[in-house]
Amino acid sequence: MAKIQLNGKKVDLKKNYSIFDLLKKYKLTNKKVAIEYNGTIIPKSSFRKKYLKSNDKLEIVHFIGGG
């Protein structure tokens, strides 16, 4: 079990959970998102490769259109 901080809130995740898995859990895989992982912006190409571990800090921002 990994304990991470997601957008300022503590979240428990299973082991071997990738950023892509997290996006899938929150139904954000088809949305335009920006992810900050431990202070660094992560490119979309790394979402499946970057696995989360305890004490990681993520900020996820998704874009909403409007007028």
Phi and psi restraints in degrees (range 20) as a CNS / XPLOR table:
assign (resid 1 and name C) (resid 2 and name N)
       (resid 2 and name CA) (resid 2 and name C) 1.0 -114.7 20.0 2
assign (resid 2 and name N) (resid 2 and name CA)
       (resid 2 and name C) (resid 3 and name N) 1.0 137.9 20.0 2
assign (resid 2 and name C) (resid 3 and name N)
       (resid 3 and name CA) (resid 3 and name C) 1.0 -110.0 20.0 2
assign (resid 3 and name N) (resid 3 and name CA)
       (resid 3 and name C) (resid 4 and name N) 1.0 116.1 20.0 2
assign (resid 3 and name C) (resid 4 and name N)
       (resid 4 and name CA) (resid 4 and name C) 1.0 -119.7 20.0 2
assign (resid 4 and name N) (resid 4 and name CA)
       (resid 4 and name C) (resid 5 and name N) 1.0 170.6 20.0 2
assign (resid 4 and name C) (resid 5 and name N)
       (resid 5 and name CA) (resid 5 and name C) 1.0 -111.1 20.0 2
assign (resid 5 and name N) (resid 5 and name CA)
       (resid 5 and name C) (resid 6 and name N) 1.0 119.6 20.0 2
assign (resid 5 and name C) (resid 6 and name N)
       (resid 6 and name CA) (resid 6 and name C) 1.0 -118.4 20.0 2
assign (resid 6 and name N) (resid 6 and name CA)
       (resid 6 and name C) (resid 7 and name N) 1.0 114.6 20.0 2
assign (resid 6 and name C) (resid 7 and name N)
       (resid 7 and name CA) (resid 7 and name C) 1.0 49.4 20.0 2
assign (resid 7 and name N) (resid 7 and name CA)
       (resid 7 and name C) (resid 8 and name N) 1.0 41.9 20.0 2
assign (resid 7 and name C) (resid 8 and name N)
       (resid 8 and name CA) (resid 8 and name C) 1.0 86.5 20.0 2
assign (resid 8 and name N) (resid 8 and name CA)
       (resid 8 and name C) (resid 9 and name N) 1.0 -2.0 20.0 2
assign (resid 8 and name C) (resid 9 and name N)
       (resid 9 and name CA) (resid 9 and name C) 1.0 -116.1 20.0 2
assign (resid 9 and name N) (resid 9 and name CA)
       (resid 9 and name C) (resid 10 and name N) 1.0 143.9 20.0 2
assign (resid 9 and name C) (resid 10 and name N)
       (resid 10 and name CA) (resid 10 and name C) 1.0 -73.9 20.0 2
assign (resid 10 and name N) (resid 10 and name CA)
       (resid 10 and name C) (resid 11 and name N) 1.0 133.6 20.0 2
assign (resid 10 and name C) (resid 11 and name N)
       (resid 11 and name CA) (resid 11 and name C) 1.0 -135.3 20.0 2
assign (resid 11 and name N) (resid 11 and name CA)
       (resid 11 and name C) (resid 12 and name N) 1.0 137.1 20.0 2
assign (resid 11 and name C) (resid 12 and name N)
       (resid 12 and name CA) (resid 12 and name C) 1.0 -98.6 20.0 2
assign (resid 12 and name N) (resid 12 and name CA)
       (resid 12 and name C) (resid 13 and name N) 1.0 132.8 20.0 2
assign (resid 12 and name C) (resid 13 and name N)
       (resid 13 and name CA) (resid 13 and name C) 1.0 -129.0 20.0 2
assign (resid 13 and name N) (resid 13 and name CA)
       (resid 13 and name C) (resid 14 and name N) 1.0 158.3 20.0 2
assign (resid 13 and name C) (resid 14 and name N)
       (resid 14 and name CA) (resid 14 and name C) 1.0 -69.4 20.0 2
assign (resid 14 and name N) (resid 14 and name CA)
       (resid 14 and name C) (resid 15 and name N) 1.0 163.5 20.0 2
assign (resid 14 and name C) (resid 15 and name N)
       (resid 15 and name CA) (resid 15 and name C) 1.0 -67.0 20.0 2
assign (resid 15 and name N) (resid 15 and name CA)
       (resid 15 and name C) (resid 16 and name N) 1.0 157.9 20.0 2
assign (resid 15 and name C) (resid 16 and name N)
       (resid 16 and name CA) (resid 16 and name C) 1.0 55.9 20.0 2
assign (resid 16 and name N) (resid 16 and name CA)
       (resid 16 and name C) (resid 17 and name N) 1.0 44.4 20.0 2
assign (resid 16 and name C) (resid 17 and name N)
       (resid 17 and name CA) (resid 17 and name C) 1.0 -100.4 20.0 2
assign (resid 17 and name N) (resid 17 and name CA)
       (resid 17 and name C) (resid 18 and name N) 1.0 121.8 20.0 2
assign (resid 17 and name C) (resid 18 and name N)
       (resid 18 and name CA) (resid 18 and name C) 1.0 -91.7 20.0 2
assign (resid 18 and name N) (resid 18 and name CA)
       (resid 18 and name C) (resid 19 and name N) 1.0 168.6 20.0 2
assign (resid 18 and name C) (resid 19 and name N)
       (resid 19 and name CA) (resid 19 and name C) 1.0 -61.0 20.0 2
assign (resid 19 and name N) (resid 19 and name CA)
       (resid 19 and name C) (resid 20 and name N) 1.0 -39.0 20.0 2
assign (resid 19 and name C) (resid 20 and name N)
       (resid 20 and name CA) (resid 20 and name C) 1.0 -60.3 20.0 2
assign (resid 20 and name N) (resid 20 and name CA)
       (resid 20 and name C) (resid 21 and name N) 1.0 -42.6 20.0 2
assign (resid 20 and name C) (resid 21 and name N)
       (resid 21 and name CA) (resid 21 and name C) 1.0 -60.1 20.0 2
assign (resid 21 and name N) (resid 21 and name CA)
       (resid 21 and name C) (resid 22 and name N) 1.0 -39.4 20.0 2
assign (resid 21 and name C) (resid 22 and name N)
       (resid 22 and name CA) (resid 22 and name C) 1.0 -65.1 20.0 2
assign (resid 22 and name N) (resid 22 and name CA)
       (resid 22 and name C) (resid 23 and name N) 1.0 -42.5 20.0 2
assign (resid 22 and name C) (resid 23 and name N)
       (resid 23 and name CA) (resid 23 and name C) 1.0 -63.5 20.0 2
assign (resid 23 and name N) (resid 23 and name CA)
       (resid 23 and name C) (resid 24 and name N) 1.0 -39.0 20.0 2
assign (resid 23 and name C) (resid 24 and name N)
       (resid 24 and name CA) (resid 24 and name C) 1.0 -64.2 20.0 2
assign (resid 24 and name N) (resid 24 and name CA)
       (resid 24 and name C) (resid 25 and name N) 1.0 -42.1 20.0 2
assign (resid 24 and name C) (resid 25 and name N)
       (resid 25 and name CA) (resid 25 and name C) 1.0 -58.2 20.0 2
assign (resid 25 and name N) (resid 25 and name CA)
       (resid 25 and name C) (resid 26 and name N) 1.0 -39.4 20.0 2
assign (resid 25 and name C) (resid 26 and name N)
       (resid 26 and name CA) (resid 26 and name C) 1.0 -97.2 20.0 2
assign (resid 26 and name N) (resid 26 and name CA)
       (resid 26 and name C) (resid 27 and name N) 1.0 13.3 20.0 2
assign (resid 26 and name C) (resid 27 and name N)
       (resid 27 and name CA) (resid 27 and name C) 1.0 56.5 20.0 2
assign (resid 27 and name N) (resid 27 and name CA)
       (resid 27 and name C) (resid 28 and name N) 1.0 45.7 20.0 2
assign (resid 27 and name C) (resid 28 and name N)
       (resid 28 and name CA) (resid 28 and name C) 1.0 -115.5 20.0 2
assign (resid 28 and name N) (resid 28 and name CA)
       (resid 28 and name C) (resid 29 and name N) 1.0 10.9 20.0 2
assign (resid 28 and name C) (resid 29 and name N)
       (resid 29 and name CA) (resid 29 and name C) 1.0 -66.9 20.0 2
assign (resid 29 and name N) (resid 29 and name CA)
       (resid 29 and name C) (resid 30 and name N) 1.0 -28.6 20.0 2
assign (resid 29 and name C) (resid 30 and name N)
       (resid 30 and name CA) (resid 30 and name C) 1.0 -100.5 20.0 2
assign (resid 30 and name N) (resid 30 and name CA)
       (resid 30 and name C) (resid 31 and name N) 1.0 12.1 20.0 2
assign (resid 30 and name C) (resid 31 and name N)
       (resid 31 and name CA) (resid 31 and name C) 1.0 -105.4 20.0 2
assign (resid 31 and name N) (resid 31 and name CA)
       (resid 31 and name C) (resid 32 and name N) 1.0 157.0 20.0 2
assign (resid 31 and name C) (resid 32 and name N)
       (resid 32 and name CA) (resid 32 and name C) 1.0 -80.9 20.0 2
assign (resid 32 and name N) (resid 32 and name CA)
       (resid 32 and name C) (resid 33 and name N) 1.0 118.7 20.0 2
assign (resid 32 and name C) (resid 33 and name N)
       (resid 33 and name CA) (resid 33 and name C) 1.0 -130.2 20.0 2
assign (resid 33 and name N) (resid 33 and name CA)
       (resid 33 and name C) (resid 34 and name N) 1.0 155.7 20.0 2
assign (resid 33 and name C) (resid 34 and name N)
       (resid 34 and name CA) (resid 34 and name C) 1.0 -121.4 20.0 2
assign (resid 34 and name N) (resid 34 and name CA)
       (resid 34 and name C) (resid 35 and name N) 1.0 134.8 20.0 2
assign (resid 34 and name C) (resid 35 and name N)
       (resid 35 and name CA) (resid 35 and name C) 1.0 -125.4 20.0 2
assign (resid 35 and name N) (resid 35 and name CA)
       (resid 35 and name C) (resid 36 and name N) 1.0 127.4 20.0 2
assign (resid 35 and name C) (resid 36 and name N)
       (resid 36 and name CA) (resid 36 and name C) 1.0 -103.6 20.0 2
assign (resid 36 and name N) (resid 36 and name CA)
       (resid 36 and name C) (resid 37 and name N) 1.0 121.4 20.0 2
assign (resid 36 and name C) (resid 37 and name N)
       (resid 37 and name CA) (resid 37 and name C) 1.0 -115.5 20.0 2
assign (resid 37 and name N) (resid 37 and name CA)
       (resid 37 and name C) (resid 38 and name N) 1.0 111.2 20.0 2
assign (resid 37 and name C) (resid 38 and name N)
       (resid 38 and name CA) (resid 38 and name C) 1.0 49.5 20.0 2
assign (resid 38 and name N) (resid 38 and name CA)
       (resid 38 and name C) (resid 39 and name N) 1.0 43.1 20.0 2
assign (resid 38 and name C) (resid 39 and name N)
       (resid 39 and name CA) (resid 39 and name C) 1.0 89.7 20.0 2
assign (resid 39 and name N) (resid 39 and name CA)
       (resid 39 and name C) (resid 40 and name N) 1.0 -0.5 20.0 2
assign (resid 39 and name C) (resid 40 and name N)
       (resid 40 and name CA) (resid 40 and name C) 1.0 -122.9 20.0 2
assign (resid 40 and name N) (resid 40 and name CA)
       (resid 40 and name C) (resid 41 and name N) 1.0 135.3 20.0 2
assign (resid 40 and name C) (resid 41 and name N)
       (resid 41 and name CA) (resid 41 and name C) 1.0 -72.1 20.0 2
assign (resid 41 and name N) (resid 41 and name CA)
       (resid 41 and name C) (resid 42 and name N) 1.0 131.2 20.0 2
assign (resid 41 and name C) (resid 42 and name N)
       (resid 42 and name CA) (resid 42 and name C) 1.0 -102.6 20.0 2
assign (resid 42 and name N) (resid 42 and name CA)
       (resid 42 and name C) (resid 43 and name N) 1.0 129.1 20.0 2
assign (resid 42 and name C) (resid 43 and name N)
       (resid 43 and name CA) (resid 43 and name C) 1.0 -70.3 20.0 2
assign (resid 43 and name N) (resid 43 and name CA)
       (resid 43 and name C) (resid 44 and name N) 1.0 151.5 20.0 2
assign (resid 43 and name C) (resid 44 and name N)
       (resid 44 and name CA) (resid 44 and name C) 1.0 -55.8 20.0 2
assign (resid 44 and name N) (resid 44 and name CA)
       (resid 44 and name C) (resid 45 and name N) 1.0 -32.3 20.0 2
assign (resid 44 and name C) (resid 45 and name N)
       (resid 45 and name CA) (resid 45 and name C) 1.0 -64.7 20.0 2
assign (resid 45 and name N) (resid 45 and name CA)
       (resid 45 and name C) (resid 46 and name N) 1.0 -16.3 20.0 2
assign (resid 45 and name C) (resid 46 and name N)
       (resid 46 and name CA) (resid 46 and name C) 1.0 -98.6 20.0 2
assign (resid 46 and name N) (resid 46 and name CA)
       (resid 46 and name C) (resid 47 and name N) 1.0 -3.8 20.0 2
assign (resid 46 and name C) (resid 47 and name N)
       (resid 47 and name CA) (resid 47 and name C) 1.0 -58.5 20.0 2
assign (resid 47 and name N) (resid 47 and name CA)
       (resid 47 and name C) (resid 48 and name N) 1.0 -38.4 20.0 2
assign (resid 47 and name C) (resid 48 and name N)
       (resid 48 and name CA) (resid 48 and name C) 1.0 -81.3 20.0 2
assign (resid 48 and name N) (resid 48 and name CA)
       (resid 48 and name C) (resid 49 and name N) 1.0 -20.7 20.0 2
assign (resid 48 and name C) (resid 49 and name N)
       (resid 49 and name CA) (resid 49 and name C) 1.0 -92.3 20.0 2
assign (resid 49 and name N) (resid 49 and name CA)
       (resid 49 and name C) (resid 50 and name N) 1.0 -23.5 20.0 2
assign (resid 49 and name C) (resid 50 and name N)
       (resid 50 and name CA) (resid 50 and name C) 1.0 -90.8 20.0 2
assign (resid 50 and name N) (resid 50 and name CA)
       (resid 50 and name C) (resid 51 and name N) 1.0 112.0 20.0 2
assign (resid 50 and name C) (resid 51 and name N)
       (resid 51 and name CA) (resid 51 and name C) 1.0 -97.2 20.0 2
assign (resid 51 and name N) (resid 51 and name CA)
       (resid 51 and name C) (resid 52 and name N) 1.0 142.5 20.0 2
assign (resid 51 and name C) (resid 52 and name N)
       (resid 52 and name CA) (resid 52 and name C) 1.0 -88.3 20.0 2
assign (resid 52 and name N) (resid 52 and name CA)
       (resid 52 and name C) (resid 53 and name N) 1.0 144.8 20.0 2
assign (resid 52 and name C) (resid 53 and name N)
       (resid 53 and name CA) (resid 53 and name C) 1.0 -133.8 20.0 2
assign (resid 53 and name N) (resid 53 and name CA)
       (resid 53 and name C) (resid 54 and name N) 1.0 166.5 20.0 2
assign (resid 53 and name C) (resid 54 and name N)
       (resid 54 and name CA) (resid 54 and name C) 1.0 -54.2 20.0 2
assign (resid 54 and name N) (resid 54 and name CA)
       (resid 54 and name C) (resid 55 and name N) 1.0 142.6 20.0 2
assign (resid 54 and name C) (resid 55 and name N)
       (resid 55 and name CA) (resid 55 and name C) 1.0 74.9 20.0 2
assign (resid 55 and name N) (resid 55 and name CA)
       (resid 55 and name C) (resid 56 and name N) 1.0 6.0 20.0 2
assign (resid 55 and name C) (resid 56 and name N)
       (resid 56 and name CA) (resid 56 and name C) 1.0 -68.3 20.0 2
assign (resid 56 and name N) (resid 56 and name CA)
       (resid 56 and name C) (resid 57 and name N) 1.0 150.2 20.0 2
assign (resid 56 and name C) (resid 57 and name N)
       (resid 57 and name CA) (resid 57 and name C) 1.0 -122.6 20.0 2
assign (resid 57 and name N) (resid 57 and name CA)
       (resid 57 and name C) (resid 58 and name N) 1.0 123.7 20.0 2
assign (resid 57 and name C) (resid 58 and name N)
       (resid 58 and name CA) (resid 58 and name C) 1.0 -122.7 20.0 2
assign (resid 58 and name N) (resid 58 and name CA)
       (resid 58 and name C) (resid 59 and name N) 1.0 142.2 20.0 2
assign (resid 58 and name C) (resid 59 and name N)
       (resid 59 and name CA) (resid 59 and name C) 1.0 -123.9 20.0 2
assign (resid 59 and name N) (resid 59 and name CA)
       (resid 59 and name C) (resid 60 and name N) 1.0 123.3 20.0 2
assign (resid 59 and name C) (resid 60 and name N)
       (resid 60 and name CA) (resid 60 and name C) 1.0 -116.4 20.0 2
assign (resid 60 and name N) (resid 60 and name CA)
       (resid 60 and name C) (resid 61 and name N) 1.0 127.2 20.0 2
assign (resid 60 and name C) (resid 61 and name N)
       (resid 61 and name CA) (resid 61 and name C) 1.0 -122.1 20.0 2
assign (resid 61 and name N) (resid 61 and name CA)
       (resid 61 and name C) (resid 62 and name N) 1.0 127.9 20.0 2
assign (resid 61 and name C) (resid 62 and name N)
       (resid 62 and name CA) (resid 62 and name C) 1.0 -116.2 20.0 2
assign (resid 62 and name N) (resid 62 and name CA)
       (resid 62 and name C) (resid 63 and name N) 1.0 148.5 20.0 2
assign (resid 62 and name C) (resid 63 and name N)
       (resid 63 and name CA) (resid 63 and name C) 1.0 -94.0 20.0 2
assign (resid 63 and name N) (resid 63 and name CA)
       (resid 63 and name C) (resid 64 and name N) 1.0 138.0 20.0 2
assign (resid 63 and name C) (resid 64 and name N)
       (resid 64 and name CA) (resid 64 and name C) 1.0 -123.0 20.0 2
assign (resid 64 and name N) (resid 64 and name CA)
       (resid 64 and name C) (resid 65 and name N) 1.0 127.9 20.0 2
assign (resid 64 and name C) (resid 65 and name N)
       (resid 65 and name CA) (resid 65 and name C) 1.0 -80.7 20.0 2
assign (resid 65 and name N) (resid 65 and name CA)
       (resid 65 and name C) (resid 66 and name N) 1.0 159.6 20.0 2
assign (resid 65 and name C) (resid 66 and name N)
       (resid 66 and name CA) (resid 66 and name C) 1.0 175.3 20.0 2
assign (resid 66 and name N) (resid 66 and name CA)
       (resid 66 and name C) (resid 67 and name N) 1.0 -179.2 20.0 2
